[in-house]
Amino acid sequence: MDVRRRSEKPAYPTKEFAAGEKPLKPHKQQQEQDNSLLIASDALPLPLYLTNGLFFTMFFSVMYYLLSRWREKIRNSTPLHVVTFSELVAIASLIASVIYLLGFFGIGFVQSFVSRDNNDECWDVEDENDEQFLLEEDSRRGPATTLGCTAVPPPPALQIVPMVPPQSSKVAAMSEKPAPLVTPAASEEDEEIIKSVVQGKMPSYSLESKLGDCKRAASIRKEALQRITGKSLEGLPLEGFDYESILGQCCEMPIGYVQIPVGIAGPLLLDGREYSVPMATTEGCLVASTNRGCKAIYASGGATSVLLRDGMTRAPCVRFGTAKRAAELKFFVEDPVKFETLAAVFNQSSRFARLQRIQCAIAGKNLYMRFVCSTGDAMGMNMVSKGVQNVLDYLQNEYPDMDVIGISGNFCSDKKPAAVNWIEGRGKSVVCEAIITEEVVKKVLKTEVAALVELNMLKNLTGSAMAGALGGFNAHASNIVSAVYIATGQDPAQNIESSHCITMMEAVNDGKDLHVSVTMPSIEVGTVGGGTQLASQSACLNLLGVKGANREVPGSNARLLATIVAGSVLAGELSLMSAISAGQLVKSHMKYNRSTKDVTKASS
């Protein structure tokens, strides 16, 4: 806001009058406007600063009171629309204060603008640059007409912007917003809807509900986005996708889909069965390398796996007035008799959710309770959260002074590297192993057993320790985990904890053969829910034989998928470590990532 001072000049210019000549009176409209500006605050019973302070205090006090009351109602399961007389008075006071504050600031802004516009000689601006003001429509929407677009009338709300000095045509062209791209709509009705979205009259997120056609909504949203940003989305495909399958489940406000190629590694011989592993990736050499590892495992008789644990977690944070009170709840939860009651409350939330244990940790007067439960064939985050909410509601009756800070207190821990997942596990904990014969190591992997053992010790173990790794004692487990996750509809963000892995290599059978294993304590996968029900991802799950829920043995499909992930990681670790040991890493990447280059020159 400009800082102004009253000029020493009179409000109206004067001149010398001849004898007997009367000065001209100011225009009647100008005089009434000046009077209105001078008496704008005279109607207040108190000085302006006291009135402002009174209404500001009333506004914040009433807001604090209402928020406190609503918080108590939510805790006590009281409907919010049931109000008391005191709450009615508070709401009325809040409305009055809001009306005053809006009126005060609105009138103040209009007065300051009118006084500056009509009384330029009465006020001097301290800034030496004399600015002129224009009314300009919202610059967010760009030019009114471009490339045949119908001119959009200015919106009711206008902005006051300073007029900048004239620029050269070159500078103006550089600063000008890119022209909106216009693609003819399928019909006049669609064109009108696109214009409404561009002008902000229709929210983009409401297109599906208003049109009743998910694909049409995505098409209109995409075109509107092109016109607003001036950026082309030509390479983003729209056709060939079932947008109804993601409505309310996978992705909001879609404008298309991203194509990721899916390759096949295998067959992976695991626990006596063969699997063709789908891998969605854009990294060259990844599928080829994993495929070579699968070949080495197959030629050596296959790999075996063991599922160690199966339990998804959620850890709410609650607070008490004292640390002693928090400890009382900890002992209550850990009591075997009380735990049976809590488990019964938890298990009522789902047919498949079964509470296994509760692990508690205290920080002062704050208590973190890590719930661990089986979730059938679902990955289970929503299932666990629902059960935890039931238990919290039950505990609230037993401990009315318990303040629930959040249903997730990061002691879970989801989508973050955490020692608790590395030590205690989360989701499925799997160990997978294989013995690779000396002949296969030499002919297929092109290296020596002793060289692999030494490299694993110095790279995966010692090197990772030097780096302060947390669960990263491996070569590239996350590469394989991410590729399989994307192909099978898992949550890619859970690659963070799912890639926790320690790779071990040891010479066996008098040093001739290689024993290799991967231990992965927190593989978080499911075969139902989320992205697993989409057509492409469902096809990949079907290829592995784990599509949907297993009705005979609930949870067995998800557990089998976890072992396949671990077996694929074993193959990927084996192949990459061999490539590094044999000095083939750069050569292989140049071959599969840059096929147009001269491999001989690149490797040299």
C-alpha positions in Angstrom: 0.0 0.0 0.0 1.3 3.5 -0.9 2.2 5.8 2.0 0.7 9.2 1.4 1.0 12.6 3.2 -1.3 15.5 3.0 0.0 18.2 0.7 0.4 21.8 1.7 -1.6 22.8 -1.4 -5.3 23.5 -1.0 -7.8 20.9 -1.9 -8.9 23.0 -4.8 -6.7 25.2 -6.9 -7.3 28.9 -6.4 -6.7 31.9 -8.5 -6.6 35.6 -8.3 -10.1 37.1 -8.5 -10.9 40.6 -9.8 -12.7 43.0 -7.5 -16.3 41.9 -7.1 -15.8 38.5 -8.8 -17.0 35.5 -6.8 -15.0 32.3 -6.8 -16.6 29.3 -8.4 -18.1 26.6 -6.1 -16.9 23.0 -6.4 -19.1 20.7 -8.3 -22.0 19.4 -6.2 -21.1 15.7 -6.8 -17.5 16.3 -6.0 -18.5 18.1 -2.8 -20.8 15.3 -1.7 -18.0 12.7 -2.4 -15.5 14.7 -0.3 -18.0 14.9 2.6 -18.7 11.1 2.4 -14.9 10.4 2.7 -14.5 12.7 5.6 -17.4 11.3 7.7 -17.0 7.5 6.9 -16.1 6.6 10.5 -18.1 9.2 12.3 -21.0 6.8 12.8 -19.0 4.6 15.1 -19.8 5.0 18.8 -16.2 4.3 19.8 -12.9 5.5 18.3 -11.9 3.5 15.2 -9.0 1.7 16.7 -11.1 0.6 19.8 -13.9 -0.6 17.5 -11.5 -2.6 15.4 -9.9 -4.2 18.4 -13.3 -5.1 19.9 -14.4 -6.9 16.7 -11.1 -8.6 16.2 -11.2 -9.9 19.8 -14.8 -11.0 19.5 -14.0 -12.8 16.2 -11.1 -14.9 17.5 -12.7 -15.6 20.9 -15.9 -16.9 19.3 -13.9 -19.0 16.8 -11.9 -20.6 19.6 -15.1 -21.3 21.6 -16.9 -22.9 18.6 -13.9 -25.0 17.6 -13.6 -26.3 21.2 -17.3 -27.2 21.3 -17.2 -29.0 17.9 -14.1 -30.9 19.0 -16.0 -32.2 22.1 -19.0 -33.1 20.0 -16.8 -35.2 17.6 -15.3 -37.0 20.5 -18.6 -37.7 22.1 -20.3 -38.6 18.7 -22.8 -35.8 19.1 -24.2 -34.5 15.8 -22.8 -31.1 14.9 -26.2 -29.7 13.9 -27.5 -30.0 17.5 -26.6 -26.6 19.0 -27.2 -25.0 22.3 -28.3 -21.4 23.1 -24.7 -20.4 23.9 -23.6 -21.8 20.5 -26.3 -19.8 18.7 -25.2 -16.6 20.4 -21.6 -17.4 19.5 -22.5 -18.0 15.8 -24.5 -14.8 15.7 -21.5 -12.9 17.2 -19.2 -14.5 14.7 -21.4 -13.5 11.7 -21.6 -9.9 13.1 -17.9 -9.6 13.5 -17.2 -11.0 10.0 -19.7 -8.6 8.4 -18.1 -5.7 10.2 -14.6 -6.7 9.3 -15.4 -7.3 5.6 -17.3 -4.1 5.5 -14.5 -2.1 7.2 -11.8 -3.3 4.9 -13.9 -3.2 1.8 -15.0 0.4 2.5 -11.5 1.4 3.4 -10.2 0.1 0.1 -12.9 1.8 -2.0 -12.4 5.1 -0.1 -8.6 5.1 -0.6 -9.0 4.3 -4.3 -11.7 7.0 -4.9 -9.8 9.6 -3.0 -6.7 8.9 -5.0 -8.5 8.9 -8.3 -10.5 12.1 -7.8 -8.2 14.2 -5.6 -4.9 13.8 -7.3 -4.0 17.4 -6.2 -4.8 16.7 -2.6 -2.3 13.9 -1.9 1.3 13.4 -2.8 2.9 9.9 -3.1 6.3 9.6 -1.5 7.5 7.4 -4.4 9.0 9.5 -7.0 7.6 7.3 -9.8 4.2 8.5 -10.8 2.0 5.4 -11.4 -1.3 5.3 -13.3 -3.8 2.5 -12.7 -6.0 0.6 -15.0 -8.7 -2.0 -14.6 -7.6 -5.3 -16.0 -9.2 -8.7 -16.1 -7.6 -11.6 -14.3 -4.3 -12.4 -16.1 -4.6 -16.1 -15.2 -6.8 -16.9 -18.2 -4.5 -15.3 -20.8 -5.6 -13.2 -23.8 -9.3 -12.8 -24.6 -9.0 -14.1 -28.2 -6.4 -16.4 -29.5 -6.4 -18.8 -32.4 -10.1 -18.5 -33.0 -11.1 -18.7 -29.4 -14.3 -16.8 -28.6 -13.6 -13.7 -26.6 -14.3 -14.2 -22.9 -16.0 -11.3 -21.2 -14.1 -9.9 -18.2 -15.2 -11.5 -14.9 -17.1 -9.4 -12.4 -14.2 -9.2 -9.9 -11.6 -6.8 -11.4 -8.0 -6.2 -10.3 -6.2 -3.0 -10.0 -2.7 -3.3 -11.6 -0.1 -0.7 -12.2 0.5 0.4 -15.8 4.1 -0.3 -16.7 6.2 1.8 -19.1 6.0 0.9 -22.8 8.2 -2.0 -23.7 9.9 -2.9 -26.9 8.1 -5.4 -29.0 10.8 -8.0 -28.3 10.6 -7.7 -24.6 6.8 -7.7 -24.7 6.8 -10.9 -26.7 9.1 -12.6 -24.2 7.0 -11.7 -21.2 3.7 -12.5 -22.9 1.9 -15.6 -21.7 1.9 -18.5 -24.3 -1.1 -18.6 -26.5 -3.6 -21.3 -25.5 -3.7 -24.4 -27.7 -7.1 -25.0 -29.2 -8.3 -28.4 -30.4 -11.8 -28.4 -31.8 -14.2 -30.1 -29.4 -16.4 -33.1 -30.4 -19.6 -31.0 -30.1 -20.8 -27.5 -29.4 -21.9 -28.7 -26.0 -18.4 -29.9 -25.2 -17.0 -26.6 -26.4 -19.2 -24.7 -24.0 -18.1 -26.9 -21.1 -14.5 -26.4 -22.0 -14.9 -22.7 -22.0 -16.7 -22.9 -18.6 -13.7 -24.8 -17.1 -11.2 -22.4 -18.7 -13.1 -19.4 -17.2 -13.4 -21.0 -13.8 -17.1 -21.3 -13.9 -17.2 -25.1 -13.6 -14.7 -26.9 -11.4 -12.6 -29.4 -13.2 -13.0 -32.0 -10.5 -16.8 -32.1 -10.9 -16.8 -33.1 -14.6 -17.4 -36.8 -13.9 -20.4 -36.3 -11.7 -22.0 -33.6 -13.9 -21.4 -35.4 -17.2 -21.9 -39.0 -16.1 -19.2 -40.0 -18.7 -15.7 -40.5 -17.3 -13.9 -40.6 -20.6 -15.7 -37.5 -21.9 -14.8 -35.8 -18.6 -11.1 -36.7 -19.1 -11.1 -35.4 -22.7 -12.7 -32.1 -21.7 -10.3 -31.7 -18.8 -7.3 -32.3 -21.0 -8.4 -29.8 -23.6 -9.2 -27.2 -20.9 -5.7 -27.7 -19.4 -4.1 -27.1 -22.8 -5.9 -23.8 -23.3 -5.2 -22.6 -19.8 -1.4 -23.4 -19.8 -0.7 -23.0 -23.5 1.3 -26.3 -23.3 0.6 -29.2 -25.7 -0.4 -32.6 -24.3 -0.3 -34.3 -27.7 1.9 -37.2 -26.5 -0.3 -38.1 -23.6 -2.7 -40.8 -24.8 -6.4 -40.7 -23.9 -7.9 -43.5 -25.9 -7.8 -47.2 -24.8 -8.2 -46.8 -21.1 -11.2 -47.6 -18.8 -11.6 -44.4 -16.8 -14.6 -45.7 -14.9 -12.4 -48.3 -13.3 -10.4 -45.6 -11.5 -13.3 -43.4 -10.4 -13.3 -42.9 -6.7 -10.5 -45.5 -6.2 -7.2 -44.9 -8.0 -6.8 -41.4 -9.5 -8.7 -38.1 -9.4 -9.0 -35.7 -12.3 -7.4 -37.9 -15.0 -6.3 -36.4 -18.3 -4.9 -39.6 -19.8 -2.4 -42.3 -18.9 1.3 -42.9 -19.0 2.7 -45.8 -21.1 5.3 -47.9 -19.4 6.7 -50.9 -21.3 6.4 -54.3 -19.6 9.0 -56.9 -20.1 9.2 -60.6 -19.0 12.0 -62.2 -17.0 12.1 -65.9 -16.5 11.2 -68.5 -16.1 12.0 -68.1 -12.4 12.1 -71.6 -10.8 10.9 -71.0 -7.2 9.8 -73.6 -4.8 9.4 -76.1 -7.6 7.2 -73.9 -9.7 8.0 -71.7 -12.8 7.0 -68.1 -13.0 7.3 -65.6 -15.8 7.8 -62.3 -14.0 6.3 -59.1 -15.5 8.5 -56.0 -15.0 7.3 -52.5 -15.9 10.3 -50.2 -16.4 12.0 -47.7 -18.6 15.5 -48.6 -17.6 17.4 -50.6 -20.3 19.2 -53.7 -19.2 17.1 -54.3 -16.1 14.9 -57.0 -17.5 17.8 -58.6 -19.4 19.9 -58.7 -16.3 17.1 -60.2 -14.1 16.4 -62.7 -16.9 20.0 -63.8 -16.8 19.8 -64.3 -13.0 16.7 -66.4 -13.5 18.6 -68.5 -16.0 21.4 -69.1 -13.6 18.9 -70.1 -10.8 17.0 -72.4 -13.1 20.2 -74.1 -14.3 21.2 -74.7 -10.7 18.0 -76.4 -9.6 15.9 -73.4 -8.6 15.5 -71.2 -5.5 13.5 -71.8 -2.3 11.7 -69.2 -0.1 10.4 -69.0 3.4 7.7 -66.6 4.7 8.8 -65.4 8.2 6.0 -63.0 9.1 2.8 -61.5 7.7 1.5 -58.4 9.4 0.5 -54.9 8.2 0.9 -52.1 10.8 -0.6 -48.8 11.8 0.6 -46.8 14.8 -1.6 -44.0 16.2 -0.3 -41.4 18.6 -2.2 -40.5 21.7 -1.4 -38.0 24.5 -2.2 -37.7 28.2 -1.7 -35.1 30.9 1.2 -37.0 32.5 3.7 -39.7 31.5 2.4 -41.9 34.3 -1.1 -41.9 32.6 0.5 -42.8 29.3 2.3 -45.7 30.9 -0.9 -47.0 32.4 -2.4 -47.3 29.0 0.7 -49.1 27.8 0.4 -51.7 30.5 -3.3 -52.0 29.8 -2.7 -52.7 26.1 0.1 -55.2 26.8 -1.9 -57.2 29.4 -2.8 -60.6 27.7 -6.4 -60.6 29.1 -7.1 -57.0 28.0 -5.5 -57.7 24.6 -8.1 -60.4 23.9 -10.8 -57.8 24.3 -9.0 -55.3 22.1 -8.5 -58.0 19.5 -12.2 -58.8 19.4 -13.0 -55.1 18.9 -10.4 -54.8 16.2 -11.5 -57.9 14.3 -15.1 -56.7 14.1 -14.0 -54.2 11.4 -13.4 -56.8 8.7 -13.8 -60.4 7.8 -10.1 -60.8 7.1 -8.4 -58.4 9.6 -6.9 -60.2 12.6 -5.0 -58.4 15.3 -1.7 -60.1 16.1 0.0 -57.8 18.6 0.4 -54.2 19.8 3.9 -52.8 20.3 4.0 -49.7 22.4 6.6 -46.9 22.7 6.5 -43.8 25.0 7.9 -40.4 24.4 7.2 -38.3 27.5 3.4 -38.2 27.9 2.9 -39.4 24.4 2.1 -43.0 23.6 2.7 -44.7 20.2 0.8 -48.0 19.7 2.0 -50.1 16.7 -0.9 -52.4 15.7 0.2 -55.5 13.7 -2.5 -57.6 11.9 -3.0 -60.0 9.1 -5.1 -58.6 6.2 -5.9 -61.5 3.9 -5.0 -60.9 0.2 -5.2 -57.2 0.5 -2.2 -55.0 1.2 -4.3 -53.8 4.1 -3.6 -50.2 5.0 -7.2 -49.2 4.9 -8.3 -52.4 6.7 -5.9 -51.8 9.5 -6.8 -48.1 9.9 -10.4 -49.0 10.3 -9.7 -51.6 13.0 -7.4 -49.2 14.8 -10.2 -46.5 14.8 -12.5 -49.1 16.5 -10.0 -49.8 19.2 -9.3 -46.0 19.8 -13.1 -45.5 20.2 -13.2 -48.3 22.7 -10.2 -47.0 24.7 -11.7 -43.5 24.8 -14.4 -44.8 27.1 -11.8 -46.5 29.4 -9.5 -43.5 29.3 -11.6 -40.3 28.7 -8.5 -38.1 29.2 -6.8 -39.7 26.2 -6.2 -37.2 23.4 -5.9 -38.8 20.0 -3.3 -36.8 18.1 -3.5 -38.8 14.9 -4.3 -42.3 13.7 -0.8 -42.4 12.2 2.1 -41.3 14.3 4.9 -42.5 11.9 5.8 -45.4 14.2 4.1 -47.6 11.6 6.2 -46.7 9.5 4.7 -46.3 6.0 6.5 -45.0 2.9 9.6 -43.9 4.9 12.9 -45.6 5.6 12.7 -46.7 9.3 14.6 -49.0 11.5 11.4 -50.4 13.0 10.5 -52.0 9.6 14.0 -53.3 9.1 14.0 -54.9 12.6 10.4 -55.8 13.3 9.1 -56.2 9.7 6.0 -54.8 8.0 3.8 -56.6 5.5 5.5 -59.9 4.4 8.9 -60.9 5.7 10.6 -63.3 3.3 14.0 -65.0 2.9 14.9 -66.5 -0.5 18.0 -68.6 -1.3 19.7 -70.6 -4.0 22.9 -72.6 -4.5 24.5 -71.7 -7.9 27.0 -74.3 -9.1 30.5 -73.5 -10.1 29.8 -74.4 -13.7 26.9 -72.0 -14.0 28.8 -69.2 -12.3 31.5 -69.5 -14.9 29.4 -70.1 -18.1 26.3 -68.1 -17.4 27.5 -65.4 -15.0 31.0 -65.1 -16.5 32.8 -64.8 -13.2 34.2 -66.7 -10.3 32.7 -67.8 -6.9 35.5 -66.3 -4.9 35.2 -63.0 -6.7 31.5 -62.8 -6.0 31.9 -63.5 -2.3 34.6 -60.8 -2.0 32.6 -58.2 -3.9 29.5 -58.8 -1.9 31.4 -58.4 1.4 33.2 -55.2 0.3 30.2 -53.6 -1.6 26.9 -54.8 -0.1 28.1 -55.2 3.5 31.1 -53.0 4.2 30.3 -50.3 1.6 26.7 -49.9 2.8 27.9 -49.7 6.4 30.4 -47.0 5.4 27.4 -45.1 3.8 25.3 -45.5 7.0 22.7 -47.5 5.0 19.3 -48.4 6.6 18.1 -51.6 5.1 20.2 -51.0 1.9 22.7 -53.8 2.2 22.2 -54.9 -1.4 23.1 -54.0 -5.0 19.8 -52.8 -6.5 16.8 -54.5 -4.9 14.6 -51.5 -5.4 15.0 -51.8 -9.2 13.3 -55.1 -9.3 10.8 -54.3 -6.6 9.6 -51.1 -8.4 9.3 -52.8 -11.7 7.2 -55.7 -10.4 5.1 -53.3 -8.2 4.2 -51.1 -11.1 3.4 -54.1 -13.4 1.1 -55.7 -10.7 -0.7 -52.6 -9.4 1.0 -52.2 -6.1 1.7 -48.9 -4.4 5.0 -47.7 -6.0 5.7 -45.4 -3.0 5.9 -48.5 -0.7 9.0 -49.5 -2.6 10.9 -47.5 0.1 10.4 -50.0 2.8 9.7 -53.0 0.6 13.2 -52.7 -0.9 14.8 -53.3 2.5 17.1 -56.2 1.7 20.4 -57.7 2.8 22.2 -59.9 0.2 24.5 -62.6 1.5 27.0 -64.7 -0.6 29.1 -67.5 0.7 31.2 -70.2 -0.9 30.0 -73.8 -0.1 30.8 -77.3 -1.1 34.6 -76.8 -0.5 34.5 -73.4 -2.2 33.2 -74.6 -5.5 29.6 -73.5 -5.4 27.9 -70.2 -4.4 25.2 -69.9 -1.7 23.3 -66.6 -2.3 20.3 -65.3 -0.3 18.2 -62.2 0.1 16.4 -61.4 3.3 13.5 -58.8 2.9 11.6 -58.0 6.1 8.9 -55.6 4.8 7.5 -56.6 1.4 4.1 -54.8 1.2 1.9 -56.4 -1.5 -1.7 -57.3 -2.2 -3.7 -59.0 -4.9 -7.0 -57.2 -4.3 -7.8 -53.5 -4.0 -6.1 -50.4 -5.3 -4.5 -50.7 -8.7 -4.6 -54.5 -8.8 -8.1 -54.4 -10.3 -7.1 -52.4 -13.4 -7.1 -54.4 -16.6 -3.3 -54.3 -17.4 -2.2 -54.9 -13.8 -4.8 -57.6 -13.4 -3.4 -59.4 -16.5 0.1 -59.4 -15.0 -1.2 -60.8 -11.7 -3.1 -63.5 -13.7 0.2 -64.4 -15.5 1.7 -65.1 -12.1 -1.3 -67.1 -10.9 -2.1 -64.8 -8.0 -5.0 -62.7 -9.4 -7.7 -61.7 -6.9 -8.4 -63.3 -3.5 -7.9 -66.9 -2.7 -11.2 -68.2 -1.4 -9.8 -71.5 -0.1 -6.9 -70.1 1.9 -7.4 -66.3 2.3 -4.1 -64.4 2.1 -2.2 -67.1 0.2 -2.1 -65.2 -3.1 -0.6 -62.1 -1.5 2.0 -64.2 0.4 2.9 -66.1 -2.9 3.4 -62.7 -4.6 5.7 -61.6 -1.9 7.9 -64.7 -2.4 7.9 -64.1 -6.2 9.2 -60.5 -5.5 11.9 -61.9 -3.3 12.9 -64.5 -5.9 13.1 -61.9 -8.6 15.3 -59.7 -6.4 17.5 -62.7 -5.8 17.9 -63.1 -9.6 18.6 -59.4 -10.1 21.2 -59.3 -7.3 23.0 -62.3 -8.7 23.2 -61.0 -12.2 24.3 -57.4 -11.4 26.9 -58.5 -8.9 28.3 -60.9 -11.5 28.4 -58.1 -14.1 30.3 -55.8 -11.7 32.7 -58.6 -10.8 33.4 -59.4 -14.4 33.7 -55.8 -15.4 30.7 -56.0 -17.8 28.5 -53.3 -16.2 29.3 -50.4 -18.5 29.5 -52.6 -21.6 26.0 -54.2 -21.0 24.4 -50.8 -20.3 25.9 -49.3 -23.5 24.5 -52.3 -25.4 21.0 -52.1 -24.1 20.6 -48.3 -23.4 22.6 -46.9 -26.4 22.3 -49.5 -29.2 23.2 -46.9 -31.8 26.7 -46.3 -30.3 29.8 -48.2 -31.1 30.0 -50.8 -28.3 33.7 -51.4 -28.9 34.6 -47.7 -28.4 32.2 -47.3 -25.5 33.7 -50.3 -23.6 37.2 -49.2 -24.3 
